[in-house]
Amino acid sequence: MHRRGEPGLEAPGATPDEQLAERARDGDRSAFEELVRRHADRLYAVILRFTASADEAEEATQEAFLRAWRSIGGFEGRSQFFTWLYRIGINEAKRRVQRGSVEPPTASVEQEPLQELPDSSEGPQARAELNDLRGELQAAVRALPFKYRAPLILRDVEGLSTAQAAEIMGLREAAFKSRLHRARLAVRRALDEHYPA
């Protein structure tokens, strides 16, 4: 097994991220810079979904990487590096949302039976309707309280597994699934209001 302090010895079967994280833990700044290059765009895209502007998302992403560098020594490799990094990024986004003076109106996350959305995939106005739907969907997601918005974005937008997303949120899988379910219902309800049956 690879022991800390022995550069050049890589754990058998270690992923590139694991190898770079191990080197970064040992103080190799260039290894950490490579991790930044690998994950910056995706982390920024995730954080942007929580912040009010591109500038704020950029600042939050930079702060997340600074926090990650300062605490890389505490990364023990029990989770994937990107999972650990995303947790730092999500927490930074959450801090900024909580500090912000204006948040979008929050949607109700109470459970209600929902009807199917109309099929807008055919017809001459399909493209316009799809763009309208996309805008309504983004607004519905932004209106969710943070604790529901985050699971929806991590699981349904980013495509992370339930286990990965729950770990990023610091939740047990059952609690994560419950929040995700409530978020999905709230978004469906918001879309149903815009597209009544």
Disulfide bonds with the S-S distance in Angstrom:
none
